[in-house]
Amino acid sequence: MEEALRVAVLIGSTREGRAGAGVGRWFTAAAGRRVGLHLDSLDLADADLPAAYPAAPTPALTRFRERIARAEAYVVVTPEYNRSFPGPLKQAIDFAYDEWHAKPVGFVSYGYRARGRHAVAHLRDVFLELHTVTMRDVVALDLADRSFDDDHVTVLLDELTWWGLALRDARRARPYCA
Ligand SMILES: Cc1cc2nc3c(=O)[nH]c(=O)nc-3n(C[C@H](O)[C@H](O)[C@H](O)COP(=O)(O)O)c2cc1C
């Protein structure tokens, strides 16, 4: 049987009183019902990452990088703040580099009318620089109606699993060129 795909689920909001913890729990529970995935819930609120880039990596920063390196695919759970994604999420993404390479990234976004669409657009651009492949379909939630839909989770995880396994094989066949 195929080795389970290691998926890190990054909870991108660290705001006190955040909705992100609940959205992350909902997504992780839905993804956890799927066979063939090994989930690592990486909540930035608990990661103890430095607020500014340190001259030498802190132990928490090293642990964060190791978890990014171990994962074979990622799902970023992000809110929308002023038409983008939160600053602490950008700082966390910037703390790793090679660790992201040649792996797929999916998004669970939330907000009001736009459901986090602008945050995802900006994240796609950032993840392009990190040599990742971003998934076409997004789980996009409107906090006003709170109808969280498992069907979109299935579509996202189908894409993420295909790319995750394909890129696992590709990385094993030859080192990534970057
Ligand atoms: C600073 C700030 C800016 C926001 N800007 C937007 C926005 O541009 N679009 C949107 O749909 N919601 C916006 N919101 C509403 C958030 O989507 C909503 O508060 C959500 O709960 C934030 O996620 P969090 O609770 O996990 O931090 C904003 C919220 C905050 C705190």
The ligand as an SDF file (V2000), in Angstrom:
LIG
                    3D

 31 33  0  0  0  0  0  0  0  0999 V2000
   -7.5820   43.9320   10.0750 C   0  0  0  0  0  0  0  0  0  0  0  0
   -8.7310   43.2440    9.4120 C   0  0  0  0  0  0  0  0  0  0  0  0
   -9.0120   43.4840    8.0860 C   0  0  0  0  0  0  0  0  0  0  0  0
  -10.0690   42.8130    7.4410 C   0  0  0  0  0  0  0  0  0  0  0  0
  -10.2660   42.9880    6.1010 N   0  0  0  0  0  0  0  0  0  0  0  0
  -11.1570   42.2030    5.4460 C   0  0  0  0  0  0  0  0  0  0  0  0
  -11.2450   42.2170    4.0190 C   0  0  0  0  0  0  0  0  0  0  0  0
  -10.5470   42.9240    3.3280 O   0  0  0  0  0  0  0  0  0  0  0  0
  -12.1400   41.3860    3.4300 N   0  0  0  0  0  0  0  0  0  0  0  0
  -12.9450   40.5420    4.1620 C   0  0  0  0  0  0  0  0  0  0  0  0
  -13.7310   39.8030    3.5740 O   0  0  0  0  0  0  0  0  0  0  0  0
  -12.8870   40.5180    5.5050 N   0  0  0  0  0  0  0  0  0  0  0  0
  -12.0110   41.3180    6.1640 C   0  0  0  0  0  0  0  0  0  0  0  0
  -11.9160   41.2720    7.5280 N   0  0  0  0  0  0  0  0  0  0  0  0
  -12.8460   40.4130    8.2530 C   0  0  0  0  0  0  0  0  0  0  0  0
  -12.2000   39.0630    8.4740 C   0  0  0  0  0  0  0  0  0  0  0  0
  -12.3130   38.2570    7.3220 O   0  0  0  0  0  0  0  0  0  0  0  0
  -12.8670   38.3690    9.6620 C   0  0  0  0  0  0  0  0  0  0  0  0
  -12.7530   39.2110   10.7970 O   0  0  0  0  0  0  0  0  0  0  0  0
  -12.2330   37.0310    9.9800 C   0  0  0  0  0  0  0  0  0  0  0  0
  -12.8460   36.5040   11.1330 O   0  0  0  0  0  0  0  0  0  0  0  0
  -10.7280   37.1870   10.2030 C   0  0  0  0  0  0  0  0  0  0  0  0
  -10.1280   35.9550   10.4530 O   0  0  0  0  0  0  0  0  0  0  0  0
   -9.6240   35.5740   11.9440 P   0  0  0  0  0  0  0  0  0  0  0  0
  -10.8480   35.7690   12.8400 O   0  0  0  0  0  0  0  0  0  0  0  0
   -9.2230   34.1310   11.8510 O   0  0  0  0  0  0  0  0  0  0  0  0
   -8.5070   36.4750   12.2820 O   0  0  0  0  0  0  0  0  0  0  0  0
  -10.8890   41.9360    8.1780 C   0  0  0  0  0  0  0  0  0  0  0  0
  -10.6020   41.7220    9.5350 C   0  0  0  0  0  0  0  0  0  0  0  0
   -9.5440   42.3350   10.1400 C   0  0  0  0  0  0  0  0  0  0  0  0
   -9.2230   42.0350   11.5840 C   0  0  0  0  0  0  0  0  0  0  0  0
  1  2  1  0
  2  3  1  0
  2 30  2  0
  3  4  2  0
  4  5  1  0
  4 28  1  0
  5  6  2  0
  6  7  1  0
  6 13  1  0
  7  8  2  0
  7  9  1  0
  9 10  1  0
 10 11  2  0
 10 12  1  0
 12 13  2  0
 13 14  1  0
 14 15  1  0
 14 28  1  0
 15 16  1  0
 16 17  1  0
 16 18  1  0
 18 19  1  0
 18 20  1  0
 20 21  1  0
 20 22  1  0
 22 23  1  0
 23 24  1  0
 24 25  2  0
 24 26  1  0
 24 27  1  0
 28 29  2  0
 29 30  1  0
 30 31  1  0
M  END
$$$$
